[in-house]
């Protein structure tokens, strides 16, 4: 992979074995530029698949998992589809003419 992730900038280094360093949603979000809750949502939606779950139920990702997530980000744009469904009405009219 030619620079698909910038582990150096995030302070993380991928290992050759892939299992030595396990990352949580906070670290994965930091690498991918999203909030940790977004990573958790992806897990719930089946879009992200952690390699491990620790003894107290926390999801853990390998560097390879993060590479796969990064590759899949360009295929779906949830923010744009969500924004288009929320804004059904034009803002010009506003609520000024509605009394209560």
N, C-alpha and C positions, 0 to 999 in steps of 0.2 A: 504494500500500500504506500503510495507516494505521498506522504504527508496528509492523509485523510483526517488524522487526529493530531492535535498538538499536545502530546503528553508532557513535553518539557515545560510549556507555559503553565500547565496546571499543576506542575510539581509531581506528576505521576509518571512512572516508567513502565511500559509493557514488559512482561517477562517472557523469556523464551518458552517456559513451560506453560504459561497462560493461567495457571491456577494459584501461583504464589500470592498475588495481591488481589484480594477481592474488594470490590467497590460497592458502596451503598448508593441509594438514590441521590444523596447530596453531592457526592463526588461525580457521579455520572451526569447529573444536571449541570454541574460546573463545567465539565468537559464539553458537553453538547450545547451549552448556552441557554439552558432552560431551567425553570424552577424545579426543585425536587418533587413537588406535588405533580408536575407534568409527567415525570418518570413513573411515579406511583400510578397515575391514571393510565399510562400506557400498559403497565402490568395488568391492571384490572380489565382493560379492554382487549388484552391478548396480543397487543402490538409489541410488547417487550417480554423477553423470557430470561429471567435471571438464571445463572448456572447453579446457584445454591441458595438455600434458606438456612440461616444459622439456628442455633438452639432456641432462641427466643423469637423466631419468626421473622427476622429481618431479611429482606431480599439482598442478595449479593451477586454482583456482576464481575466477570473477568474482562480483561482488556479486549479480548476477542468479541465478547458480547457488545461492548461499546462500539467497536468497529462496525458490527452488523447493524446496530441501531443507527449509527451515523449514515451508513449507506442507505438505510430505509427512509431517512428523513425527507429526501427529495421526492419520494414516491407519493407521499400523502401530505397535504397541507390542511390540518384540522382548523387552524386559526382562521384561514380565509373562508372556509365553508361555514364555520360557526358564525363569523361576522356577517356573512350574507344572509343567513337565516334569521338573525336577530333584527336586522334593519329592514323591515318590511315597508315601513311608512316613511315618506319624506319628512324632513325636519322643518320645512318652510312654514307649515301651518302651525306647528307647535301646539300648545294647550291654551293659548290666549283666549280663544273664543268659547271655551267650554266653562260653563258656570257650575257651581255646585251648591 
